[in-house]
Amino acid sequence: MKKQLWKSLFLPLFIAAISFANFSRTTGAENVRAVQILSLIGAGMGLGVALAHVRILLGMKSGA
């Protein structure tokens, strides 16, 4: 179970990294467009899921 959680931690982090990189590469950051808002929401969702996995992993007792 713990190994499966570690593997599933990397997908949301990867999604968040791609979303944040996509947002930071766009020019004209003073005018936030709908695509940029969706990119930031995707990054936030990815980081939220990753943090939930980390919380579960840290809450598990070692040795299982």
CHARMM internal coordinates of N, CA and C (Angstrom, degrees):
IC EDIT
DIST 1 N 1 CA 1.4497
DIST 1 CA 1 C 1.5325
ANGL 1 N 1 CA 1 C 110.20
DIST 1 C 2 N 1.3244
ANGL 1 CA 1 C 2 N 116.51
DIHE 1 N 1 CA 1 C 2 N -43.31
DIST 2 N 2 CA 1.4554
ANGL 1 C 2 N 2 CA 120.00
DIHE 1 CA 1 C 2 N 2 CA -178.30
DIST 2 CA 2 C 1.5252
ANGL 2 N 2 CA 2 C 111.14
DIHE 1 C 2 N 2 CA 2 C -66.59
DIST 2 C 3 N 1.3256
ANGL 2 CA 2 C 3 N 116.77
DIHE 2 N 2 CA 2 C 3 N -37.71
DIST 3 N 3 CA 1.4603
ANGL 2 C 3 N 3 CA 120.54
DIHE 2 CA 2 C 3 N 3 CA 179.20
DIST 3 CA 3 C 1.5278
ANGL 3 N 3 CA 3 C 110.28
DIHE 2 C 3 N 3 CA 3 C -66.13
DIST 3 C 4 N 1.3244
ANGL 3 CA 3 C 4 N 116.74
DIHE 3 N 3 CA 3 C 4 N -38.15
DIST 4 N 4 CA 1.4546
ANGL 3 C 4 N 4 CA 121.18
DIHE 3 CA 3 C 4 N 4 CA 179.01
DIST 4 CA 4 C 1.5326
ANGL 4 N 4 CA 4 C 110.36
DIHE 3 C 4 N 4 CA 4 C -66.61
DIST 4 C 5 N 1.3276
ANGL 4 CA 4 C 5 N 117.66
DIHE 4 N 4 CA 4 C 5 N -38.03
DIST 5 N 5 CA 1.4577
ANGL 4 C 5 N 5 CA 120.28
DIHE 4 CA 4 C 5 N 5 CA 177.94
DIST 5 CA 5 C 1.5218
ANGL 5 N 5 CA 5 C 111.32
DIHE 4 C 5 N 5 CA 5 C -66.70
DIST 5 C 6 N 1.3284
ANGL 5 CA 5 C 6 N 117.70
DIHE 5 N 5 CA 5 C 6 N -38.17
DIST 6 N 6 CA 1.4602
ANGL 5 C 6 N 6 CA 120.32
DIHE 5 CA 5 C 6 N 6 CA 177.42
DIST 6 CA 6 C 1.5169
ANGL 6 N 6 CA 6 C 110.88
DIHE 5 C 6 N 6 CA 6 C -63.17
DIST 6 C 7 N 1.3397
ANGL 6 CA 6 C 7 N 116.31
DIHE 6 N 6 CA 6 C 7 N -40.49
DIST 7 N 7 CA 1.4621
ANGL 6 C 7 N 7 CA 119.53
DIHE 6 CA 6 C 7 N 7 CA 179.07
DIST 7 CA 7 C 1.5175
ANGL 7 N 7 CA 7 C 111.13
DIHE 6 C 7 N 7 CA 7 C -66.88
DIST 7 C 8 N 1.3287
ANGL 7 CA 7 C 8 N 117.36
DIHE 7 N 7 CA 7 C 8 N -39.22
DIST 8 N 8 CA 1.4569
ANGL 7 C 8 N 8 CA 120.26
DIHE 7 CA 7 C 8 N 8 CA -178.36
DIST 8 CA 8 C 1.5206
ANGL 8 N 8 CA 8 C 112.35
DIHE 7 C 8 N 8 CA 8 C -77.14
DIST 8 C 9 N 1.3167
ANGL 8 CA 8 C 9 N 118.66
DIHE 8 N 8 CA 8 C 9 N -6.35
DIST 9 N 9 CA 1.4620
ANGL 8 C 9 N 9 CA 122.25
DIHE 8 CA 8 C 9 N 9 CA 177.38
DIST 9 CA 9 C 1.5231
ANGL 9 N 9 CA 9 C 111.07
DIHE 8 C 9 N 9 CA 9 C -75.76
DIST 9 C 10 N 1.3094
ANGL 9 CA 9 C 10 N 118.09
DIHE 9 N 9 CA 9 C 10 N -30.03
DIST 10 N 10 CA 1.4582
ANGL 9 C 10 N 10 CA 120.79
DIHE 9 CA 9 C 10 N 10 CA -172.84
DIST 10 CA 10 C 1.5263
ANGL 10 N 10 CA 10 C 113.52
DIHE 9 C 10 N 10 CA 10 C -76.73
DIST 10 C 11 N 1.3157
ANGL 10 CA 10 C 11 N 118.89
DIHE 10 N 10 CA 10 C 11 N -29.03
DIST 11 N 11 CA 1.4599
ANGL 10 C 11 N 11 CA 120.32
DIHE 10 CA 10 C 11 N 11 CA -179.83
DIST 11 CA 11 C 1.5285
ANGL 11 N 11 CA 11 C 112.33
DIHE 10 C 11 N 11 CA 11 C -64.41
DIST 11 C 12 N 1.3407
ANGL 11 CA 11 C 12 N 120.61
DIHE 11 N 11 CA 11 C 12 N -49.79
DIST 12 N 12 CA 1.4628
ANGL 11 C 12 N 12 CA 118.28
DIHE 11 CA 11 C 12 N 12 CA 177.65
DIST 12 CA 12 C 1.5281
ANGL 12 N 12 CA 12 C 113.01
DIHE 11 C 12 N 12 CA 12 C -64.55
DIST 12 C 13 N 1.3306
ANGL 12 CA 12 C 13 N 117.49
DIHE 12 N 12 CA 12 C 13 N -32.96
DIST 13 N 13 CA 1.4621
ANGL 12 C 13 N 13 CA 119.14
DIHE 12 CA 12 C 13 N 13 CA 176.41
DIST 13 CA 13 C 1.5255
ANGL 13 N 13 CA 13 C 110.90
DIHE 12 C 13 N 13 CA 13 C -66.63
DIST 13 C 14 N 1.3148
ANGL 13 CA 13 C 14 N 117.22
DIHE 13 N 13 CA 13 C 14 N -37.91
DIST 14 N 14 CA 1.4572
ANGL 13 C 14 N 14 CA 121.70
DIHE 13 CA 13 C 14 N 14 CA 177.61
DIST 14 CA 14 C 1.5279
ANGL 14 N 14 CA 14 C 110.76
DIHE 13 C 14 N 14 CA 14 C -65.25
DIST 14 C 15 N 1.3244
ANGL 14 CA 14 C 15 N 117.00
DIHE 14 N 14 CA 14 C 15 N -43.23
DIST 15 N 15 CA 1.4663
ANGL 14 C 15 N 15 CA 121.38
DIHE 14 CA 14 C 15 N 15 CA 178.13
DIST 15 CA 15 C 1.5192
ANGL 15 N 15 CA 15 C 110.56
DIHE 14 C 15 N 15 CA 15 C -63.33
DIST 15 C 16 N 1.3248
ANGL 15 CA 15 C 16 N 117.32
DIHE 15 N 15 CA 15 C 16 N -43.09
DIST 16 N 16 CA 1.4628
ANGL 15 C 16 N 16 CA 120.77
DIHE 15 CA 15 C 16 N 16 CA 179.11
DIST 16 CA 16 C 1.5212
ANGL 16 N 16 CA 16 C 110.98
DIHE 15 C 16 N 16 CA 16 C -64.33
DIST 16 C 17 N 1.3203
ANGL 16 CA 16 C 17 N 117.29
DIHE 16 N 16 CA 16 C 17 N -39.87
DIST 17 N 17 CA 1.4616
ANGL 16 C 17 N 17 CA 120.37
DIHE 16 CA 16 C 17 N 17 CA 179.72
DIST 17 CA 17 C 1.5261
ANGL 17 N 17 CA 17 C 111.37
DIHE 16 C 17 N 17 CA 17 C -65.86
DIST 17 C 18 N 1.3102
ANGL 17 CA 17 C 18 N 117.23
DIHE 17 N 17 CA 17 C 18 N -41.89
DIST 18 N 18 CA 1.4673
ANGL 17 C 18 N 18 CA 120.36
DIHE 17 CA 17 C 18 N 18 CA 178.31
DIST 18 CA 18 C 1.5272
ANGL 18 N 18 CA 18 C 110.43
DIHE 17 C 18 N 18 CA 18 C -65.51
DIST 18 C 19 N 1.3228
ANGL 18 CA 18 C 19 N 117.23
DIHE 18 N 18 CA 18 C 19 N -43.63
DIST 19 N 19 CA 1.4619
ANGL 18 C 19 N 19 CA 120.40
DIHE 18 CA 18 C 19 N 19 CA -179.99
DIST 19 CA 19 C 1.5128
ANGL 19 N 19 CA 19 C 111.62
DIHE 18 C 19 N 19 CA 19 C -63.33
DIST 19 C 20 N 1.3283
ANGL 19 CA 19 C 20 N 116.79
DIHE 19 N 19 CA 19 C 20 N -43.94
DIST 20 N 20 CA 1.4618
ANGL 19 C 20 N 20 CA 119.92
DIHE 19 CA 19 C 20 N 20 CA -179.23
DIST 20 CA 20 C 1.5260
ANGL 20 N 20 CA 20 C 111.01
DIHE 19 C 20 N 20 CA 20 C -68.48
DIST 20 C 21 N 1.3133
ANGL 20 CA 20 C 21 N 117.38
DIHE 20 N 20 CA 20 C 21 N -38.64
DIST 21 N 21 CA 1.4651
ANGL 20 C 21 N 21 CA 120.13
DIHE 20 CA 20 C 21 N 21 CA 177.77
DIST 21 CA 21 C 1.5180
ANGL 21 N 21 CA 21 C 110.67
DIHE 20 C 21 N 21 CA 21 C -65.60
DIST 21 C 22 N 1.3140
ANGL 21 CA 21 C 22 N 116.99
DIHE 21 N 21 CA 21 C 22 N -39.17
DIST 22 N 22 CA 1.4626
ANGL 21 C 22 N 22 CA 120.78
DIHE 21 CA 21 C 22 N 22 CA 177.43
DIST 22 CA 22 C 1.5217
ANGL 22 N 22 CA 22 C 110.52
DIHE 21 C 22 N 22 CA 22 C -63.65
DIST 22 C 23 N 1.3209
ANGL 22 CA 22 C 23 N 117.57
DIHE 22 N 22 CA 22 C 23 N -40.95
DIST 23 N 23 CA 1.4607
ANGL 22 C 23 N 23 CA 120.66
DIHE 22 CA 22 C 23 N 23 CA 179.62
DIST 23 CA 23 C 1.5187
ANGL 23 N 23 CA 23 C 111.50
DIHE 22 C 23 N 23 CA 23 C -67.34
DIST 23 C 24 N 1.3139
ANGL 23 CA 23 C 24 N 117.36
DIHE 23 N 23 CA 23 C 24 N -41.23
DIST 24 N 24 CA 1.4618
ANGL 23 C 24 N 24 CA 119.99
DIHE 23 CA 23 C 24 N 24 CA -175.35
DIST 24 CA 24 C 1.5308
ANGL 24 N 24 CA 24 C 112.26
DIHE 23 C 24 N 24 CA 24 C -74.47
DIST 24 C 25 N 1.3148
ANGL 24 CA 24 C 25 N 118.79
DIHE 24 N 24 CA 24 C 25 N -19.27
DIST 25 N 25 CA 1.4645
ANGL 24 C 25 N 25 CA 121.72
DIHE 24 CA 24 C 25 N 25 CA -179.48
DIST 25 CA 25 C 1.5186
ANGL 25 N 25 CA 25 C 113.29
DIHE 24 C 25 N 25 CA 25 C -82.79
DIST 25 C 26 N 1.3190
ANGL 25 CA 25 C 26 N 117.28
DIHE 25 N 25 CA 25 C 26 N -19.73
DIST 26 N 26 CA 1.4608
ANGL 25 C 26 N 26 CA 119.55
DIHE 25 CA 25 C 26 N 26 CA -176.05
DIST 26 CA 26 C 1.5148
ANGL 26 N 26 CA 26 C 110.67
DIHE 25 C 26 N 26 CA 26 C -72.06
DIST 26 C 27 N 1.3170
ANGL 26 CA 26 C 27 N 115.61
DIHE 26 N 26 CA 26 C 27 N 142.53
DIST 27 N 27 CA 1.4596
ANGL 26 C 27 N 27 CA 120.54
DIHE 26 CA 26 C 27 N 27 CA 178.08
DIST 27 CA 27 C 1.5164
ANGL 27 N 27 CA 27 C 109.59
DIHE 26 C 27 N 27 CA 27 C -89.48
DIST 27 C 28 N 1.2980
ANGL 27 CA 27 C 28 N 116.43
DIHE 27 N 27 CA 27 C 28 N 159.62
DIST 28 N 28 CA 1.4618
ANGL 27 C 28 N 28 CA 121.06
DIHE 27 CA 27 C 28 N 28 CA -179.94
DIST 28 CA 28 C 1.5064
ANGL 28 N 28 CA 28 C 112.14
DIHE 27 C 28 N 28 CA 28 C 73.46
DIST 28 C 29 N 1.3218
ANGL 28 CA 28 C 29 N 117.22
DIHE 28 N 28 CA 28 C 29 N 48.90
DIST 29 N 29 CA 1.4559
ANGL 28 C 29 N 29 CA 120.74
DIHE 28 CA 28 C 29 N 29 CA -177.18
DIST 29 CA 29 C 1.5237
ANGL 29 N 29 CA 29 C 112.26
DIHE 28 C 29 N 29 CA 29 C -69.76
DIST 29 C 30 N 1.3340
ANGL 29 CA 29 C 30 N 117.68
DIHE 29 N 29 CA 29 C 30 N -9.59
DIST 30 N 30 CA 1.4676
ANGL 29 C 30 N 30 CA 118.72
DIHE 29 CA 29 C 30 N 30 CA 179.19
DIST 30 CA 30 C 1.5260
ANGL 30 N 30 CA 30 C 111.43
DIHE 29 C 30 N 30 CA 30 C -72.84
DIST 30 C 31 N 1.3151
ANGL 30 CA 30 C 31 N 117.52
DIHE 30 N 30 CA 30 C 31 N -24.40
DIST 31 N 31 CA 1.4617
ANGL 30 C 31 N 31 CA 122.06
DIHE 30 CA 30 C 31 N 31 CA 176.27
DIST 31 CA 31 C 1.5250
ANGL 31 N 31 CA 31 C 108.78
DIHE 30 C 31 N 31 CA 31 C -108.72
DIST 31 C 32 N 1.3063
ANGL 31 CA 31 C 32 N 116.70
DIHE 31 N 31 CA 31 C 32 N 101.05
DIST 32 N 32 CA 1.4574
ANGL 31 C 32 N 32 CA 120.74
DIHE 31 CA 31 C 32 N 32 CA -177.04
DIST 32 CA 32 C 1.5237
ANGL 32 N 32 CA 32 C 108.47
DIHE 31 C 32 N 32 CA 32 C -80.06
DIST 32 C 33 N 1.3149
ANGL 32 CA 32 C 33 N 115.27
DIHE 32 N 32 CA 32 C 33 N 123.83
DIST 33 N 33 CA 1.4644
ANGL 32 C 33 N 33 CA 121.31
DIHE 32 CA 32 C 33 N 33 CA -179.72
DIST 33 CA 33 C 1.5276
ANGL 33 N 33 CA 33 C 109.72
DIHE 32 C 33 N 33 CA 33 C -99.60
DIST 33 C 34 N 1.3066
ANGL 33 CA 33 C 34 N 115.42
DIHE 33 N 33 CA 33 C 34 N 170.14
DIST 34 N 34 CA 1.4663
ANGL 33 C 34 N 34 CA 120.73
DIHE 33 CA 33 C 34 N 34 CA -178.22
DIST 34 CA 34 C 1.5205
ANGL 34 N 34 CA 34 C 111.16
DIHE 33 C 34 N 34 CA 34 C -62.56
DIST 34 C 35 N 1.3255
ANGL 34 CA 34 C 35 N 117.65
DIHE 34 N 34 CA 34 C 35 N -35.29
DIST 35 N 35 CA 1.4636
ANGL 34 C 35 N 35 CA 120.59
DIHE 34 CA 34 C 35 N 35 CA 179.53
DIST 35 CA 35 C 1.5262
ANGL 35 N 35 CA 35 C 110.05
DIHE 34 C 35 N 35 CA 35 C -65.51
DIST 35 C 36 N 1.3147
ANGL 35 CA 35 C 36 N 116.82
DIHE 35 N 35 CA 35 C 36 N -38.63
DIST 36 N 36 CA 1.4594
ANGL 35 C 36 N 36 CA 120.01
DIHE 35 CA 35 C 36 N 36 CA 178.60
DIST 36 CA 36 C 1.5286
ANGL 36 N 36 CA 36 C 111.14
DIHE 35 C 36 N 36 CA 36 C -67.97
DIST 36 C 37 N 1.3193
ANGL 36 CA 36 C 37 N 117.28
DIHE 36 N 36 CA 36 C 37 N -36.95
DIST 37 N 37 CA 1.4659
ANGL 36 C 37 N 37 CA 120.42
DIHE 36 CA 36 C 37 N 37 CA 177.10
DIST 37 CA 37 C 1.5209
ANGL 37 N 37 CA 37 C 109.84
DIHE 36 C 37 N 37 CA 37 C -63.86
DIST 37 C 38 N 1.3276
ANGL 37 CA 37 C 38 N 117.01
DIHE 37 N 37 CA 37 C 38 N -43.14
DIST 38 N 38 CA 1.4678
ANGL 37 C 38 N 38 CA 119.69
DIHE 37 CA 37 C 38 N 38 CA 177.93
DIST 38 CA 38 C 1.5216
ANGL 38 N 38 CA 38 C 111.42
DIHE 37 C 38 N 38 CA 38 C -64.31
DIST 38 C 39 N 1.3169
ANGL 38 CA 38 C 39 N 116.77
DIHE 38 N 38 CA 38 C 39 N -35.62
DIST 39 N 39 CA 1.4577
ANGL 38 C 39 N 39 CA 120.42
DIHE 38 CA 38 C 39 N 39 CA 178.11
DIST 39 CA 39 C 1.5285
ANGL 39 N 39 CA 39 C 110.61
DIHE 38 C 39 N 39 CA 39 C -65.50
DIST 39 C 40 N 1.3184
ANGL 39 CA 39 C 40 N 117.34
DIHE 39 N 39 CA 39 C 40 N -42.68
DIST 40 N 40 CA 1.4682
ANGL 39 C 40 N 40 CA 120.47
DIHE 39 CA 39 C 40 N 40 CA 177.93
DIST 40 CA 40 C 1.5215
ANGL 40 N 40 CA 40 C 111.76
DIHE 39 C 40 N 40 CA 40 C -67.76
DIST 40 C 41 N 1.3282
ANGL 40 CA 40 C 41 N 117.20
DIHE 40 N 40 CA 40 C 41 N -36.52
DIST 41 N 41 CA 1.4667
ANGL 40 C 41 N 41 CA 119.92
DIHE 40 CA 40 C 41 N 41 CA 176.52
DIST 41 CA 41 C 1.5236
ANGL 41 N 41 CA 41 C 109.88
DIHE 40 C 41 N 41 CA 41 C -64.70
DIST 41 C 42 N 1.3308
ANGL 41 CA 41 C 42 N 117.14
DIHE 41 N 41 CA 41 C 42 N -41.55
DIST 42 N 42 CA 1.4672
ANGL 41 C 42 N 42 CA 120.58
DIHE 41 CA 41 C 42 N 42 CA 177.06
DIST 42 CA 42 C 1.5221
ANGL 42 N 42 CA 42 C 111.85
DIHE 41 C 42 N 42 CA 42 C -62.15
DIST 42 C 43 N 1.3270
ANGL 42 CA 42 C 43 N 116.69
DIHE 42 N 42 CA 42 C 43 N -40.54
DIST 43 N 43 CA 1.4606
ANGL 42 C 43 N 43 CA 119.94
DIHE 42 CA 42 C 43 N 43 CA 178.07
DIST 43 CA 43 C 1.5251
ANGL 43 N 43 CA 43 C 110.67
DIHE 42 C 43 N 43 CA 43 C -65.60
DIST 43 C 44 N 1.3143
ANGL 43 CA 43 C 44 N 116.63
DIHE 43 N 43 CA 43 C 44 N -41.23
DIST 44 N 44 CA 1.4670
ANGL 43 C 44 N 44 CA 120.08
DIHE 43 CA 43 C 44 N 44 CA 178.76
DIST 44 CA 44 C 1.5214
ANGL 44 N 44 CA 44 C 112.56
DIHE 43 C 44 N 44 CA 44 C -65.63
DIST 44 C 45 N 1.3216
ANGL 44 CA 44 C 45 N 116.59
DIHE 44 N 44 CA 44 C 45 N -40.10
DIST 45 N 45 CA 1.4621
ANGL 44 C 45 N 45 CA 119.84
DIHE 44 CA 44 C 45 N 45 CA 178.47
DIST 45 CA 45 C 1.5195
ANGL 45 N 45 CA 45 C 110.98
DIHE 44 C 45 N 45 CA 45 C -65.92
DIST 45 C 46 N 1.3300
ANGL 45 CA 45 C 46 N 116.25
DIHE 45 N 45 CA 45 C 46 N -42.08
DIST 46 N 46 CA 1.4566
ANGL 45 C 46 N 46 CA 119.60
DIHE 45 CA 45 C 46 N 46 CA 178.29
DIST 46 CA 46 C 1.5223
ANGL 46 N 46 CA 46 C 112.26
DIHE 45 C 46 N 46 CA 46 C -62.10
DIST 46 C 47 N 1.3295
ANGL 46 CA 46 C 47 N 116.52
DIHE 46 N 46 CA 46 C 47 N -43.51
DIST 47 N 47 CA 1.4657
ANGL 46 C 47 N 47 CA 119.70
DIHE 46 CA 46 C 47 N 47 CA 178.72
DIST 47 CA 47 C 1.5263
ANGL 47 N 47 CA 47 C 111.46
DIHE 46 C 47 N 47 CA 47 C -68.21
DIST 47 C 48 N 1.3270
ANGL 47 CA 47 C 48 N 117.17
DIHE 47 N 47 CA 47 C 48 N -35.07
DIST 48 N 48 CA 1.4670
ANGL 47 C 48 N 48 CA 119.93
DIHE 47 CA 47 C 48 N 48 CA 177.75
DIST 48 CA 48 C 1.5197
ANGL 48 N 48 CA 48 C 112.22
DIHE 47 C 48 N 48 CA 48 C -64.52
DIST 48 C 49 N 1.3069
ANGL 48 CA 48 C 49 N 116.71
DIHE 48 N 48 CA 48 C 49 N -44.11
DIST 49 N 49 CA 1.4666
ANGL 48 C 49 N 49 CA 120.44
DIHE 48 CA 48 C 49 N 49 CA 178.34
DIST 49 CA 49 C 1.5329
ANGL 49 N 49 CA 49 C 110.09
DIHE 48 C 49 N 49 CA 49 C -65.73
DIST 49 C 50 N 1.3295
ANGL 49 CA 49 C 50 N 116.76
DIHE 49 N 49 CA 49 C 50 N -40.08
DIST 50 N 50 CA 1.4641
ANGL 49 C 50 N 50 CA 120.13
DIHE 49 CA 49 C 50 N 50 CA 178.81
DIST 50 CA 50 C 1.5263
ANGL 50 N 50 CA 50 C 111.00
DIHE 49 C 50 N 50 CA 50 C -64.15
DIST 50 C 51 N 1.3186
ANGL 50 CA 50 C 51 N 117.42
DIHE 50 N 50 CA 50 C 51 N -41.49
DIST 51 N 51 CA 1.4652
ANGL 50 C 51 N 51 CA 120.16
DIHE 50 CA 50 C 51 N 51 CA 178.24
DIST 51 CA 51 C 1.5251
ANGL 51 N 51 CA 51 C 111.65
DIHE 50 C 51 N 51 CA 51 C -66.04
DIST 51 C 52 N 1.3316
ANGL 51 CA 51 C 52 N 117.31
DIHE 51 N 51 CA 51 C 52 N -35.25
DIST 52 N 52 CA 1.4645
ANGL 51 C 52 N 52 CA 119.91
DIHE 51 CA 51 C 52 N 52 CA 176.20
DIST 52 CA 52 C 1.5267
ANGL 52 N 52 CA 52 C 110.64
DIHE 51 C 52 N 52 CA 52 C -64.54
DIST 52 C 53 N 1.3426
ANGL 52 CA 52 C 53 N 116.85
DIHE 52 N 52 CA 52 C 53 N -39.69
DIST 53 N 53 CA 1.4621
ANGL 52 C 53 N 53 CA 119.89
DIHE 52 CA 52 C 53 N 53 CA 177.13
DIST 53 CA 53 C 1.5280
ANGL 53 N 53 CA 53 C 111.03
DIHE 52 C 53 N 53 CA 53 C -65.18
DIST 53 C 54 N 1.3154
ANGL 53 CA 53 C 54 N 116.97
DIHE 53 N 53 CA 53 C 54 N -41.66
DIST 54 N 54 CA 1.4707
ANGL 53 C 54 N 54 CA 120.05
DIHE 53 CA 53 C 54 N 54 CA 178.97
DIST 54 CA 54 C 1.5180
ANGL 54 N 54 CA 54 C 110.33
DIHE 53 C 54 N 54 CA 54 C -63.25
DIST 54 C 55 N 1.3383
ANGL 54 CA 54 C 55 N 117.04
DIHE 54 N 54 CA 54 C 55 N -40.22
DIST 55 N 55 CA 1.4663
ANGL 54 C 55 N 55 CA 120.07
DIHE 54 CA 54 C 55 N 55 CA 178.70
DIST 55 CA 55 C 1.5273
ANGL 55 N 55 CA 55 C 111.48
DIHE 54 C 55 N 55 CA 55 C -62.79
DIST 55 C 56 N 1.3212
ANGL 55 CA 55 C 56 N 116.39
DIHE 55 N 55 CA 55 C 56 N -41.48
DIST 56 N 56 CA 1.4653
ANGL 55 C 56 N 56 CA 120.65
DIHE 55 CA 55 C 56 N 56 CA 178.10
DIST 56 CA 56 C 1.5237
ANGL 56 N 56 CA 56 C 110.47
DIHE 55 C 56 N 56 CA 56 C -64.68
DIST 56 C 57 N 1.3450
ANGL 56 CA 56 C 57 N 115.98
DIHE 56 N 56 CA 56 C 57 N -44.79
DIST 57 N 57 CA 1.4567
ANGL 56 C 57 N 57 CA 120.35
DIHE 56 CA 56 C 57 N 57 CA -178.88
DIST 57 CA 57 C 1.5268
ANGL 57 N 57 CA 57 C 111.77
DIHE 56 C 57 N 57 CA 57 C -64.02
DIST 57 C 58 N 1.3188
ANGL 57 CA 57 C 58 N 117.47
DIHE 57 N 57 CA 57 C 58 N -39.85
DIST 58 N 58 CA 1.4631
ANGL 57 C 58 N 58 CA 119.53
DIHE 57 CA 57 C 58 N 58 CA 179.51
DIST 58 CA 58 C 1.5262
ANGL 58 N 58 CA 58 C 111.81
DIHE 57 C 58 N 58 CA 58 C -73.06
DIST 58 C 59 N 1.3337
ANGL 58 CA 58 C 59 N 116.56
DIHE 58 N 58 CA 58 C 59 N -25.13
DIST 59 N 59 CA 1.4586
ANGL 58 C 59 N 59 CA 120.38
DIHE 58 CA 58 C 59 N 59 CA 178.47
DIST 59 CA 59 C 1.5160
ANGL 59 N 59 CA 59 C 113.78
DIHE 58 C 59 N 59 CA 59 C -78.84
DIST 59 C 60 N 1.3403
ANGL 59 CA 59 C 60 N 116.35
DIHE 59 N 59 CA 59 C 60 N -19.79
DIST 60 N 60 CA 1.4577
ANGL 59 C 60 N 60 CA 119.54
DIHE 59 CA 59 C 60 N 60 CA 179.57
DIST 60 CA 60 C 1.5151
ANGL 60 N 60 CA 60 C 110.12
DIHE 59 C 60 N 60 CA 60 C -75.05
DIST 60 C 61 N 1.2974
ANGL 60 CA 60 C 61 N 115.38
DIHE 60 N 60 CA 60 C 61 N 144.19
DIST 61 N 61 CA 1.4582
ANGL 60 C 61 N 61 CA 119.59
DIHE 60 CA 60 C 61 N 61 CA 176.53
DIST 61 CA 61 C 1.5231
ANGL 61 N 61 CA 61 C 109.41
DIHE 60 C 61 N 61 CA 61 C -76.04
DIST 61 C 62 N 1.3062
ANGL 61 CA 61 C 62 N 116.50
DIHE 61 N 61 CA 61 C 62 N 138.66
DIST 62 N 62 CA 1.4722
ANGL 61 C 62 N 62 CA 119.54
DIHE 61 CA 61 C 62 N 62 CA 179.86
DIST 62 CA 62 C 1.5145
ANGL 62 N 62 CA 62 C 110.25
DIHE 61 C 62 N 62 CA 62 C -70.83
DIST 62 C 63 N 1.3171
ANGL 62 CA 62 C 63 N 114.36
DIHE 62 N 62 CA 62 C 63 N 152.30
DIST 63 N 63 CA 1.4527
ANGL 62 C 63 N 63 CA 119.84
DIHE 62 CA 62 C 63 N 63 CA 178.77
DIST 63 CA 63 C 1.5185
ANGL 63 N 63 CA 63 C 113.16
DIHE 62 C 63 N 63 CA 63 C 99.55
DIST 63 C 64 N 1.3181
ANGL 63 CA 63 C 64 N 117.17
DIHE 63 N 63 CA 63 C 64 N -1.12
DIST 64 N 64 CA 1.4680
ANGL 63 C 64 N 64 CA 119.75
DIHE 63 CA 63 C 64 N 64 CA -178.36
DIST 64 CA 64 C 1.4958
ANGL 64 N 64 CA 64 C 111.11
DIHE 63 C 64 N 64 CA 64 C -88.98
END
COOR INIT
IC SEED 1 N 1 CA 1 C
IC BUILD
